[in-house]
Amino acid sequence: MNDPEIFQKVKCGVCKKKVSTRLCDFVIQYKRPILFSNYEDFTEQQLHGTCDMPLCEGCTIKNNDIYDFCPHHAALFKEIQPTPEMQRSINEYISDVLRKDFEGVK
């Protein structure tokens, strides 16, 4: 859980001028699930860690109007997107899977 007062205390990690209003949401670490003694503890476990660089509104780069990325991770995200050729292969695979799923439904 983030400190509720973080945005009153921390300057933007990019411009270092304005107070931060966001944290970078880029996933930088995946964590292995751990067994817990009860369901509530299990559902509250974090399965990934994010960059969490503090960002002001001006330095935040939005992705899908949901995620806030720092400039470094926004550029990295663009680099790791599938090429058009890869995307075609992905789409063909998904189409085949969906077609097979719906062939039995009539």
LINDAFEN-V87507 format. One record per run of one state. SS is the DSSP state (@ for helix, = for strand, . for the rest). FROM is the first residue (numbers start at 0). TO is the last residue. Records with the same first field share a line. If there is no record, write none. Layout:
# LINDAFEN-V87507
SS = FROM-TO ; FROM-TO
This chain:
# LINDAFEN-V87507
. = 0-4 ; 9-9 ; 11-17 ; 19-20 ; 23-25 ; 30-37 ; 43-46 ; 50-52 ; 55-59 ; 63-65 ; 69-69 ; 79-82 ; 103-105
@ = 5-8 ; 38-42 ; 70-78 ; 83-102
= = 10-10 ; 18-18 ; 21-22 ; 26-29 ; 47-49 ; 53-54 ; 60-62 ; 66-68
